Amino acid sequence: MATIDNSQRLAAKIAGVSGLLAFPIVVIGNYALLSPLVVTGNAAETARNIVAHQTQVRVALTCFLTYSIIVVVLLGALYVIFRPVDRILALIGALFRLVFALLWLRAPLNLLSALRLLGTASYLQVFEADRLQALARLQIAANFDDYYIGLPFFGLAATVCSYLWLKSGYIPKALAAFGLISSAWCVICAFVFLILPNFNKVVNDYWFDSPMALFELAVSFWLLFRGLPPSTIVISHQIPNRNI
């Protein structure tokens, strides 16, 4: 008997909501709030923007913190869904996603460090203003490194989950197969980029994870609005014993 219990169905709804919330929160925090303040190649202007818009920076770091929390909720929900399918792989996928969430927590810490460096504390007066501005810009740039260190873990988590989606039949197999391919592609690109930093000039870095992100969004929509399939009962047919 292959059944889907109520805890899995509830977890599917939670996973759907979490997946759909995570995307806009991280996009708003990064592209709408933080990126407009960063001036490429100009640490001084970037520092002035951050000082003038500290509340905006704090909202951005709150978005990043919220994103990490949502990723933890999502990995818990996915573990509940996949535990009856393959407990070991479900745990491995959850652990990979947890590492990604922990690495993402460095983003709000980096922004807090940048704000501290550009503050008015008396102990900062021993440093020249331009050096503090450069250090603050370095903290913001570290967000890029943190993400691309975490990306292989995110891709591996998505690859494991895609395999479990394919194995379980909980979502359309074509969608699960697309997830498996796009997630494996993300892992390969992430590792190649870490080894060859100019790889993003050959393959734009937005193409590293965009297909996988589209897959995760599609699965989130599916889980929220369609949910898991009805439970099925599989009956094994035995050949009667002719000796009876």
BAZA-148694 format. One record per residue: x, y, z of N, C-alpha, C, CB in turn. Coordinates in steps of 0.02 Angstrom, whole numbers, padded with zeros to 5 digits, always signed. Glycine has a CB too. Example, Ala and Ser with C-alpha at 12.3 -4.5 7.8 and 13.67 -1.06 7.14 Angstrom:
BAZA-148694
+00660-00284+00390+00615-00225+00390+00660-00165+00390+00565-00224+00452;+00642-00112+00354+00684-00053+00357+00645+00002+00394+00704-00030+00286;
END
This chain:
BAZA-148694
+00042-00060+00000+00000+00000+00000+00044+00062+00000-00048+00000+00061;+00035+00104-00050+00072+00168-00054+00024+00224-00038+00106+00178-00124;+00027+00252+00021-00020+00303+00041+00016+00369+00054-00058+00282+00104;-00021+00423+00047+00003+00490+00062-00038+00514+00121-00002+00539+00000;-00005+00525+00178-00043+00542+00238-00054+00618+00242-00006+00517+00300;-00092+00637+00294-00111+00708+00302-00051+00752+00316-00162+00715+00358;+00000+00725+00351+00059+00766+00366+00096+00784+00302+00106+00728+00414;+00098+00738+00254+00130+00753+00190+00090+00805+00151+00137+00689+00148;+00024+00800+00154-00018+00849+00117-00011+00918+00148-00092+00827+00118;-00008+00922+00214+00002+00986+00247+00072+01013+00230-00006+00980+00323;+00122+00969+00231+00190+00990+00215+00194+01015+00143+00239+00931+00225;+00156+00985+00098+00156+01008+00028+00130+01079+00023+00113+00961-00016;+00078+01095+00060+00051+01164+00059+00102+01213+00089-00015+01168+00099;+00135+01192+00143+00185+01235+00174+00244+01245+00126+00210+01203+00241;+00264+01192+00092+00319+01198+00043+00300+01244-00014+00338+01128+00016;+00237+01240-00036+00214+01283-00090+00215+01356-00070+00145+01264-00112;+00189+01372-00011+00188+01441+00014+00259+01466+00024+00148+01446+00079;+00301+01424+00055+00371+01444+00069+00409+01458+00005+00407+01389+00109;+00402+01414-00044+00437+01424-00107+00416+01487-00143+00427+01365-00152;+00351+01503-00140+00327+01563-00174+00345+01626-00136+00252+01559-00184;+00353+01622-00070+00372+01681-00031+00447+01695-00037+00353+01671+00043;+00487+01642-00040+00559+01651-00039+00584+01692-00098+00594+01583-00040;+00556+01679-00157+00581+01712-00218+00572+01787-00216+00546+01683-00279;+00512+01814-00205+00506+01887-00206+00543+01921-00149+00433+01906-00202;+00549+01888-00092+00584+01919-00035+00658+01929-00051+00577+01875+00028;+00690+01878-00079+00762+01885-00094+00773+01932-00153+00793+01817-00109;+00727+01933-00201+00733+01978-00258+00726+02050-00236+00681+01961-00313;+00677+02064-00194+00666+02132-00169+00727+02155-00128+00602+02136-00126;+00750+02111-00083+00807+02130-00041+00869+02145-00080+00821+02075+00008;+00882+02104-00132+00944+02112-00169+00939+02165-00224+00964+02046-00199;+00887+02160-00266+00884+02202-00326+00847+02267-00316+00852+02163-00381;+00797+02268-00273+00759+02330-00263+00788+02374-00208+00687+02313-00247;+00819+02343-00157+00842+02382-00100+00918+02392-00098+00820+02348-00036;+00956+02338-00107+01029+02343-00098+01065+02365-00162+01056+02277-00076;+01051+02333-00218+01088+02347-00280+01087+02421-00301+01061+02305-00335;+01030+02457-00295+01030+02528-00315+01079+02571-00276+00961+02556-00309;+01100+02549-00217+01146+02588-00176+01219+02575-00193+01134+02573-00103;+01232+02521-00228+01301+02502-00243+01321+02532-00311+01308+02424-00244;+01375+02571-00309+01402+02602-00370+01464+02563-00389+01417+02678-00359;+01462+02531-00446+01518+02490-00468+01582+02531-00476+01501+02455-00534;+01636+02508-00444+01700+02541-00449+01708+02605-00409+01714+02555-00519;+01660+02620-00367+01663+02682-00328+01642+02668-00256+01618+02738-00360;+01691+02652-00214+01677+02636-00144+01652+02696-00106+01739+02608-00111;+01677+02755-00122+01658+02815-00085+01584+02832-00097+01702+02875-00106;+01563+02829-00160+01493+02844-00176+01447+02791-00146+01483+02848-00252;+01469+02729-00149+01430+02675-00118+01422+02687-00043+01463+02606-00130;+01475+02707-00011+01473+02721+00061+01425+02778+00077+01543+02737+00087;+01427+02830+00036+01381+02886+00048+01309+02865+00039+01398+02944-00001;+01296+02821-00009+01228+02797-00018+01204+02755+00041+01223+02755-00082;+01249+02714+00067+01231+02672+00124+01217+02714+00186+01286+02621+00139;+01260+02764+00198+01249+02808+00256+01184+02847+00249+01309+02856+00264;+01168+02869+00189+01108+02908+00178+01044+02866+00178+01113+02945+00112;+01051+02800+00168+00993+02757+00164+01002+02696+00210+00980+02734+00091;+01018+02709+00273+01031+02654+00319+00969+02611+00331+01057+02681+00384;+00912+02643+00335+00850+02604+00346+00838+02556+00287+00789+02652+00354;+00852+02580+00227+00843+02538+00168+00890+02477+00171+00857+02578+00104;+00951+02488+00194+00999+02433+00201+00975+02384+00254+01069+02460+00219;+00947+02410+00308+00923+02366+00362+00862+02326+00341+00907+02407+00425;+00820+02355+00300+00764+02318+00273+00789+02262+00227+00715+02365+00234;+00841+02277+00187+00870+02227+00143+00899+02168+00183+00925+02258+00099;+00936+02184+00236+00965+02129+00276+00910+02090+00311+01015+02157+00326;+00855+02123+00329+00798+02087+00358+00766+02040+00307+00746+02137+00385;+00764+02062+00245+00740+02018+00191+00784+01956+00185+00738+02056+00124;+00850+01965+00189+00896+01908+00183+00888+01861+00243+00969+01933+00179;+00879+01889+00302+00868+01848+00361+00803+01809+00355+00867+01892+00424;+00750+01842+00332+00686+01809+00322+00691+01754+00271+00632+01860+00301;+00730+01766+00218+00740+01715+00166+00771+01652+00196+00783+01743+00110;+00821+01661+00239+00853+01603+00271+00803+01564+00313+00912+01626+00314;+00761+01600+00349+00710+01566+00390+00662+01526+00346+00670+01618+00433;+00641+01556+00290+00595+01522+00245+00627+01460+00215+00572+01570+00188;+00691+01463+00198+00726+01405+00171+00727+01348+00221+00798+01424+00150;+00735+01364+00285+00733+01312+00337+00664+01281+00342+00754+01341+00406;+00612+01323+00339+00543+01297+00339+00532+01252+00279+00492+01354+00340;+00556+01274+00221+00547+01236+00159+00582+01168+00163+00574+01275+00100;+00643+01167+00188+00679+01103+00191+00645+01054+00239+00751+01114+00213;+00615+01081+00294+00578+01038+00339+00517+01008+00306+00558+01076+00401;+00481+01050+00269+00421+01026+00234+00439+00973+00181+00384+01085+00201;+00492+00985+00144+00513+00937+00093+00535+00872+00124+00569+00966+00050;+00567+00875+00182+00587+00813+00216+00526+00772+00235+00629+00829+00278;+00474+00804+00260+00413+00768+00278+00381+00736+00217+00362+00815+00312;+00381+00772+00161+00352+00745+00099+00391+00684+00074+00351+00799+00044;+00458+00687+00076+00499+00635+00045+00519+00579+00093+00561+00666+00016;+00507+00588+00157+00529+00537+00205+00502+00467+00189+00508+00557+00276;+00438+00460+00170+00413+00392+00154+00442+00365+00088+00338+00393+00149;+00468+00409+00045+00495+00388-00019+00565+00360-00010+00495+00446-00069;+00608+00398+00023+00677+00376+00037+00703+00419+00094+00723+00381-00027;+00704+00391+00153+00721+00430+00213+00792+00458+00209+00714+00387+00276;+00840+00417+00185+00910+00439+00183+00919+00496+00134+00955+00380+00163;+00893+00489+00073+00900+00543+00024+00863+00605+00045+00874+00519-00045;+00806+00597+00078+00768+00655+00103+00810+00693+00154+00701+00633+00134;+00845+00657+00197+00887+00689+00248+00947+00723+00215+00911+00637+00299;+00978+00690+00166+01035+00720+00131+01014+00785+00097+01065+00671+00079;+00958+00784+00062+00933+00844+00029+00920+00900+00078+00870+00829-00010;+00891+00883+00136+00877+00934+00187+00942+00964+00215+00836+00903+00244;+00993+00922+00225+01057+00946+00252+01092+00992+00202+01102+00887+00270;+01090+00974+00137+01120+01018+00086+01086+01086+00087+01114+00986+00017;+01019+01086+00091+00983+01150+00091+00996+01189+00155+00907+01137+00082;+01007+01154+00211+01022+01187+00274+01089+01223+00270+01022+01137+00331;+01140+01192+00239+01205+01225+00231+01197+01289+00190+01255+01177+00196;+01156+01285+00137+01144+01345+00096+01112+01400+00138+01100+01328+00036;+01063+01382+00179+01029+01432+00221+01077+01464+00270+00970+01399+00259;+01122+01423+00299+01171+01450+00347+01220+01497+00313+01208+01393+00382;+01242+01479+00253+01288+01523+00216+01253+01588+00197+01315+01488+00153;+01189+01584+00181+01152+01644+00163+01146+01692+00222+01082+01626+00137;+01150+01665+00283+01147+01708+00343+01206+01756+00347+01144+01666+00405;+01259+01742+00310+01316+01787+00310+01300+01853+00277+01376+01754+00276;+01250+01854+00233+01232+01916+00198+01210+01971+00247+01177+01903+00146;+01162+01958+00292+01145+02011+00340+01202+02029+00386+01085+01989+00381;+01245+01980+00402+01303+01996+00445+01351+02042+00408+01340+01931+00466;+01361+02030+00343+01405+02073+00303+01377+02145+00301+01412+02045+00232;+01312+02151+00293+01282+02218+00289+01287+02254+00356+01209+02213+00267;+01278+02217+00410+01285+02248+00477+01357+02271+00487+01265+02198+00532;+01405+02231+00463+01476+02251+00469+01490+02314+00429+01523+02194+00446;+01460+02318+00369+01470+02378+00327+01441+02440+00362+01436+02369+00258;+01382+02433+00392+01353+02489+00428+01396+02509+00488+01282+02471+00452;+01425+02461+00521+01467+02476+00579+01530+02513+00557+01487+02412+00617;+01560+02491+00501+01621+02524+00476+01608+02596+00456+01649+02485+00417;+01547+02611+00434+01530+02678+00411+01495+02719+00466+01485+02675+00350;+01498+02693+00527+01466+02727+00583+01508+02783+00612+01450+02677+00638;+01488+02806+00670+01521+02864+00701+01556+02846+00767+01471+02919+00714;+01567+02781+00778+01600+02761+00840+01670+02791+00845+01605+02683+00844;+01690+02808+00906+01754+02843+00916+01814+02800+00896+01761+02864+00989;+01808+02734+00905+01866+02691+00888+01879+02687+00813+01854+02621+00915;+01832+02710+00772+01842+02710+00700+01884+02770+00677+01774+02711+00664;+01894+02818+00720+01930+02879+00701+02003+02866+00686+01923+02931+00754;+02030+02809+00706+02101+02794+00693+02111+02774+00620+02126+02738+00740;+02057+02761+00584+02062+02743+00513+02043+02802+00469+02018+02682+00498;+02075+02806+00411+02057+02857+00363+01989+02840+00333+02111+02863+00307;+01953+02892+00312+01885+02882+00286+01885+02837+00225+01853+02949+00270;+01933+02847+00180+01933+02807+00119+01945+02733+00133+01985+02833+00071;+01985+02719+00185+01997+02649+00202+01934+02617+00231+02055+02643+00253;+01898+02653+00272+01835+02627+00299+01784+02616+00243+01806+02676+00351;+01783+02661+00195+01738+02652+00138+01756+02590+00097+01739+02714+00093;+01820+02579+00087+01842+02520+00050+01825+02456+00088+01918+02524+00037;+01834+02457+00154+01818+02398+00194+01743+02384+00194+01843+02408+00266;+01703+02437+00196+01631+02428+00193+01610+02399+00126+01596+02495+00205;+01641+02424+00073+01625+02397+00006+01646+02324+00001+01659+02438-00049;+01700+02306+00034+01723+02237+00033+01673+02191+00068+01792+02231+00067;+01643+02216+00122+01592+02177+00157+01532+02164+00113+01571+02213+00221;+01512+02214+00075+01454+02205+00030+01472+02157-00027+01432+02274+00001;+01533+02162-00052+01555+02117-00106+01558+02045-00082+01623+02139-00133;+01568+02035-00017+01572+01967+00010+01506+01930+00002+01591+01969+00084;+01450+01966-00005+01386+01933-00017+01388+01890-00080+01330+01984-00022;+01423+01916-00131+01430+01880-00194+01466+01814-00183+01467+01923-00246;+01522+01817-00146+01561+01756-00133+01521+01706-00091+01626+01774-00097;+01485+01731-00041+01446+01686+00002+01393+01649-00039+01413+01726+00058;+01362+01685-00085+01310+01653-00125+01338+01597-00168+01274+01704-00168;+01395+01611-00200+01422+01562-00247+01458+01505-00211+01469+01595-00295;+01474+01513-00147+01497+01456-00108+01437+01413-00089+01535+01480-00044;+01381+01445-00075+01321+01408-00056+01285+01378-00115+01275+01452-00019;+01295+01404-00175+01257+01381-00233+01266+01306-00247+01278+01420-00293;+01326+01277-00242+01330+01204-00253+01286+01165-00205+01402+01181-00246;+01281+01187-00142+01239+01152-00094+01165+01159-00113+01251+01180-00023;+01146+01220-00135+01078+01230-00157+01062+01185-00217+01066+01304-00176;+01109+01183-00265+01099+01141-00324+01096+01067-00307+01154+01154-00374;+01139+01045-00261+01138+00975-00241+01072+00957-00206+01198+00959-00196;+01048+01003-00163+00984+00991-00130+00928+00985-00181+00969+01048-00081;+00928+01030-00230+00876+01028-00282+00882+00966-00325+00880+01091-00326;+00944+00943-00338+00954+00882-00377+00925+00822-00341+01028+00871-00392;+00940+00816-00277+00914+00760-00237+00838+00763-00236+00942+00762-00165;+00810+00822-00224+00737+00828-00221+00705+00813-00289+00717+00899-00199;+00737+00834-00343+00711+00820-00410+00708+00744-00422+00753+00854-00463;+00761+00710-00401+00761+00637-00408+00704+00606-00367+00829+00607-00385;+00692+00631-00307+00638+00605-00266+00570+00622-00294+00645+00632-00195;+00563+00681-00325+00501+00697-00359+00489+00648-00416+00502+00770-00387;+00543+00632-00453+00537+00586-00510+00521+00516-00485+00602+00585-00550;+00552+00495-00431+00542+00428-00405+00472+00419-00375+00594+00413-00352;+00448+00471-00342+00384+00467-00307+00324+00474-00353+00380+00519-00253;+00332+00511-00408+00276+00525-00451+00227+00575-00422+00240+00461-00466;+00249+00614-00373+00205+00663-00341+00190+00723-00386+00236+00687-00276;+00235+00737-00432+00225+00791-00481+00235+00761-00550+00274+00851-00469;+00215+00795-00604+00226+00768-00671+00299+00750-00683+00202+00817-00724;+00309+00693-00714+00377+00668-00724+00418+00715-00769+00376+00599-00754;+00385+00747-00817+00421+00793-00861+00449+00852-00821+00375+00818-00917;+00409+00877-00773+00431+00932-00731+00489+00909-00686+00373+00959-00688;+00482+00849-00658+00536+00822-00615+00600+00812-00654+00514+00756-00582;+00594+00788-00717+00653+00778-00758+00687+00844-00774+00635+00741-00823;+00646+00896-00789+00675+00962-00801+00712+00987-00738+00619+01013-00820;+00683+00974-00679+00716+00994-00617+00782+00958-00607+00671+00981-00558;+00783+00894-00624+00845+00855-00616+00900+00882-00661+00832+00781-00631;+00883+00897-00723+00933+00922-00771+00956+00993-00752+00904+00923-00842;+00908+01037-00736+00926+01107-00720+00965+01111-00655+00863+01150-00716;+00950+01069-00606+00986+01070-00543+01057+01043-00551+00949+01028-00490;+01065+00989-00589+01132+00963-00603+01173+01014-00641+01128+00896-00642;+01142+01048-00689+01175+01102-00726+01200+01156-00679+01127+01132-00779;+01160+01175-00630+01179+01226-00582+01240+01205-00542+01121+01242-00535;+01240+01142-00520+01297+01116-00481+01361+01119-00522+01283+01044-00458;+01356+01097-00585+01416+01097-00629+01441+01168-00639+01399+01064-00697;+01395+01214-00655+01416+01284-00667+01447+01314-00604+01356+01326-00689;+01419+01300-00546+01444+01329-00484+01516+01306-00471+01399+01310-00425;+01529+01241-00480+01596+01216-00468+01646+01242-00520+01596+01139-00468;+01625+01244-00583+01669+01270-00635+01686+01343-00622+01637+01262-00705;+01636+01382-00601+01646+01453-00587+01695+01464-00529+01579+01488-00572;+01691+01421-00478+01738+01427-00422+01809+01411-00443+01717+01381-00365;+01817+01366-00492+01883+01348-00516+01908+01398-00568+01883+01277-00546;+01863+01418-00613+01880+01464-00668+01835+01526-00661+01870+01431-00738;+01858+01578-00626+01815+01636-00612+01793+01675-00674+01851+01683-00567;+01825+01664-00730+01803+01697-00792+01751+01657-00831+01863+01710-00837;+01728+01603-00801+01678+01560-00834+01613+01599-00847+01663+01499-00791;+01598+01649-00804+01536+01686-00815+01539+01732-00877+01520+01728-00754;+01599+01737-00907+01603+01773-00971+01585+01728-01030+01674+01802-00980;+01589+01662-01017+01568+01613-01067+01494+01597-01060+01610+01548-01061;+01474+01583-00997+01404+01571-00980+01384+01623-00928+01391+01498-00953;+01338+01666-00945+01317+01719-00898+01295+01688-00832+01260+01761-00928;+01316+01717-00777+01302+01687-00712+01227+01684-00695+01337+01724-00658;+01186+01723-00728+01114+01717-00718+01088+01651-00745+01078+01775-00752;+01124+01622-00793+01103+01558-00821+01124+01499-00778+01130+01550-00890;+01165+01512-00727+01186+01457-00683+01125+01428-00647+01238+01482-00631;+01086+01473-00616+01032+01451-00572+00962+01469-00594+01044+01478-00505;+00955+01508-00649+00888+01529-00670+00843+01470-00689+00894+01575-00729;+00867+01420-00728+00824+01363-00743+00801+01326-00680+00859+01314-00789;+00847+01318-00632+00829+01285-00570+00779+01326-00530+00892+01272-00527;+00787+01392-00530+00740+01436-00495+00671+01431-00525+00765+01508-00496;+00667+01427-00593+00603+01419-00626+00570+01353-00607+00611+01424-00702;+00611+01301-00602+00585+01236-00581+00556+01239-00510+00640+01182-00584;+00593+01270-00464+00570+01274-00395+00506+01315-00390+00624+01305-00350;+00501+01368-00429+00439+01407-00430+00381+01366-00458+00448+01471-00472;+00393+01329-00511+00340+01288-00541+00316+01235-00492+00365+01255-00606;+00362+01204-00456+00343+01153-00406+00304+01185-00349+00406+01118-00379;+00324+01245-00329+00288+01280-00276+00216+01294-00295+00324+01345-00258;+00206+01318-00357+00138+01329-00382+00099+01264-00383+00141+01360-00452;+00131+01211-00406+00097+01146-00411+00076+01122-00342+00143+01094-00444;+00121+01125-00293+00105+01101-00226+00051+01142-00192+00168+01101-00182;+00052+01207-00204+00003+01250-00172-00067+01242-00202+00025+01323-00177;-00071+01237-00268-00136+01238-00300-00161+01168-00322-00133+01282-00360;-00115+01120-00331-00135+01053-00349-00124+01003-00292-00098+01030-00411;-00071+01015-00254-00056+00970-00198-00029+00903-00222-00117+00959-00157;-00026+00856-00176-00002+00789-00192-00059+00748-00223+00026+00753-00130;-00042+00697-00261-00095+00657-00294-00134+00616-00243-00064+00611-00347;-00192+00590-00263-00231+00547-00218-00191+00485-00199-00298+00527-00250;-00202+00460-00139-00167+00399-00118-00189+00341-00161-00182+00383-00043;-00142+00296-00174-00157+00237-00214-00139+00174-00176-00119+00240-00281;-00173+00120-00194-00159+00055-00164-00132+00009-00218-00222+00025-00130;-00074-00018-00207-00043-00063-00256-00051-00134-00230+00032-00045-00268;-00087-00176-00268-00099-00245-00248-00055-00291-00289-00174-00264-00257;-00017-00332-00255+00027-00379-00290-00012-00441-00309+00089-00397-00247;-00008-00462-00372-00043-00521-00396+00004-00581-00392-00068-00510-00468;-00017-00631-00353+00025-00690-00344-00001-00747-00388+00025-00712-00270;+00045-00785-00415+00026-00843-00456+00003-00899-00409+00085-00867-00500;-00057-00926-00420-00081-00978-00374-00037-01040-00377-00154-00997-00392;-00033-01074-00320+00007-01134-00314-00032-01193-00343+00026-01147-00239;-00005-01222-00396-00040-01278-00430-00038-01342-00389-00009-01291-00498;+00005-01343-00337+00010-01405-00298-00044-01410-00245+00077-01410-00265;-00081-01353-00234-00134-01355-00183-00192-01398-00209-00158-01284-00165;
END
